[in-house]
């Protein structure tokens, strides 16, 4: 069966609700996006491919409702679809605001936007017609992230935030948040660098329930099978692999802790398990 992008779905973490809001999908050549991978590795993961033989990645954002707070984690790819020659693929996007409204919310209802990092597929709805799409929200990113993307001659500029469309509206409106800081009640920041310098994940906890929104620590289950499979756009592949191994070791075999990864197909919620001497991803049952 061919892979399908993840739907809008929710899980309850104690009193906190986490909802995945689809924006679209990317269809790419697996060995182009993951240049250290092999065709033999992907033979173990044919369920991740679409009918055209492309690796399918979901694009979207996470909505966290905790107490009276409304938080968006990442902002998808944005209203445009486009080819992506660097990975012999394409982005098909534009659904995020519709997904948000299906949850009964308008952009003005969001009080916080948190970027796990600022690659192009995580910042796409930052601005609309030169103004912030979420005008009432604080905009936050990990320490060093914004500064990295404002560096002249950045080697990864082609996959980073657009200087006018994204960084322009954020000028004077984006703040840094430190490792370990509380973002909202029950939601804390954990530094997970490597993919980008200021890459961060979020820990969501309420009572005995716990979940972790991974950002791009993990892109697909093949990186659990082989931790050395790095993305073409990892700034520091060695550090990214160390971070991925550290987080996976923390999560594996802990049924009380959900993981959420926004590029997965089928469902973005699951658990990291260990079986037959290797890690695997086990999809969790969402509440809606």
N, C-alpha and C positions, 0 to 999 in steps of 0.2 A: 504494500500500500504506500502511496506517495505521501510525503510529509505535507502538513498543512500548518499555516501560521497559528499562533496561539490566540484563543478568543478572549473577550472580556470575561474575567472570572475573579472571584474573591475568596479569601480565606480570613478566618477570625483568629487572631492571636490574643487570647484572653478577651479583654474589652476593646481591643484595637482591630479595626478592619483594614486589610490591605487588598487593594483591587488592582488588577492589571488592566491598563487601558491601551488597546492596540492602536497603532498608528499605521502600520503597513508591514512590509516584508522586504527582505533582500534575497535575491537568488544569485549565487556566485559559484565560481569554480573552486572546489575545495582545496586543491593543492596550490592554487594561486593565493588564496587568502591565508592558508597555513603552509608556507613554503617548506617547513621542515617535516611535513607529513608525507606519507606514501600512499599510493593507491591501495595497497594491502590493508593499511589501517582503515581506510574508508569502507572496505569490503565488510567490515564488522559493524558498520553503521549505515547501511543502505536505507534505513527508515528515516534518515535525516534529509533525504534527497527528494526533489520534486519530480514530476513526470518527465521533465526535460533533462534529468540527470544533473541538475544543479543543487548544491547545498543550500538549503532554505534556512534563513535566519529571520525570526520575528523582530519587528521594530515597535517600540512603544514606551510607556511610562508606567510608574506605579503611583497609585493614589493611596495615601495613608490618612485615615480618619481616627484621631485620638482625642478624646475629650471634645473640646470645641475647636480643635485645630484641623486644618485641611492642608495637607502637604502633597506636593507633586515631586516625585523623584525622577529626574531626567525628562526630556521634552521631545523625544522621538526625532524623526528625520525631517519633519515639516511638511508643508503643503505640496511639495513638488515631487515628481517621479523623474528619474534620470538614469542613464547608463553609468556603469562603474567599471571602466576599462581596466583599472588596476587589479581587479579580481575577476575579470571576464564575466561581469554580471550586471545587475541593475537593481536600483531601489524603486519600490512601488509604495507610495506613502500618501498621507493626507487625512487620516481618520481620527487623529487624537482628540480634537475638539468635539467631534460627534460622540466619541466614546465617553468623554467627560460629561456631556449633556445627557447621555443615557443613564448616568448616575445621578441625574437631577441637579447638576452643578454647572455654573457658568465660570468663565475665566476669572471674573471679579471675585468669586468665592474663595479662590485659592490664596492662603495667607503666606505660604512658604514654597519656594522652588529650590530643590537641592540637586545639584549636578554631581553624580558620581565621578564624572570627568567630562571633558568638553570636546570629545570627538564629534564630528559632524552629525552622526546618527543619534546623538543624545542632546542636542541643543536646537533642533530645527524649528521649534515653535517659540523660541525666545522672543522674537520680534515680529510684529505685524505692521506693515506700512511705516517702519521706522520707530515705532513705539513698542513698549513691552506688551506682550500678549496677555500677561497676568499682572495687571497694573498695581494691584494692592499687595503683591507678594514681596517678601524679602527673598533675594536671590543669593544662594550660598554655594560655595565650592571649597574643596580641601585646600589646605595651605600650599601655595606654590603653583596651583593649577592655572589660575588666570594669568599670573606673571609669565609662565612658560609660553602660553599662546600669544602673548604680546611681545615676545622676543623677536627682534628682526632676524630675517633669514632662517626662520624655524624650519628644520628639516622635514617636519611632518605637517607643515602648513596646509597642504592639499587635503588633509583629512581632519583639519581642525575647524574651529568656529570662524565663520566669515567675518572679516574685520568690520564691515558696515552693518550687515544684517543681524549679526549676533553681538559682537563686542561693542558696537556703537550704542544700541539701546541699553546695554549693561553699564556703560560708563557712569561711574558714581553711584551705581545701584547694586553692585555685587560685592559681597563680603566673603572673607575667608573664615573657615571654621576649623578648629583644631581637632586632632585625634583625641577621642574620649569625650568630646563635648556632647551635651544634650541638645538635640535638634528640636524636639517636642516631647511632651510627656510620654515616656516609655520608648523613645527613639533616640539612639545614640550613634555617634560617628566612630568608625574605626578605619584608620589609615591602611590602605591595601595597595601600595605603590608598585610600579613596574610597567603596567600598561601605559600609564602616563605618570608624571612626577607627583601630582596631587590626587591621584585616584583614591577614592574612599568608598567603603561600603557602609551599610546601616544595620544595626542590631535593633530589632523590635521586640520588646518584652512586656508581658503583662501577667502578673501572678507567676505561675510555673510555666507558662507558654512562652515560646521564643521563636523568632524567625530572623533570617539574615538576608537582606537584599544585597546581592553580590556585585552589582554593576558589571564590569567586564573582567572580573577576576577569572571568570569562566565564560566561554562562548558556546560550547557545545560538549556533549558527553564524551566525545573522542579525547578531550583533554584530560578526562579522568582516567581513561584507558592508558593514555601515554602523556604524562605530565610535561614532557619536553616538547610537545606540539605547540609552537608559539605562533601568534598572529603576525602577519606581515607588518602591522602597524604598532606592535609593542615597542615602546621607546627603549626599554631595557628588558630583553627577553629572559635573561638569567634571573633578574629580580622578580619579574612577573611569574616565572615558574616557581620560585621559592615562596612567593606570596600565595600562589594557588595551592601548593602543597601544604602550606601552613593552615590555610583556611579549610581545605578539604579534611585534613587530619583533625581539626577541631570539630567539624560537623559530622564526620562519618560515623554511622552506627548510633546516632543519638536521635531516637524517634521523637523526642520532645521538641526538636529543633527543625523547623522547616527552612528550606533554602528557596530563594526566588531569583531567577535569572532571566532577564528580559529578552534574550535572543533565542530562547529555546522554542521549538515547535511543539504543537499538540497541547502542552500546558507549560506554564513558566514556573509552577510550584512543584517542589519535590524534596527528596532527601538524598544525601550522599551515603551510599552503602559500600561495604566491602564484601566481596565474594570471590572465591576462586583466586585469591591472592591479588585481585585488582579491584579498583574502585568502580562503582557503577552509579548511575542516576536512577532513582525510583520516583516515578511521578506520584504526586500527592493528589488527593481528591479535594477539589475546590468546592466551596459552598454555593457558588452560583456562576 
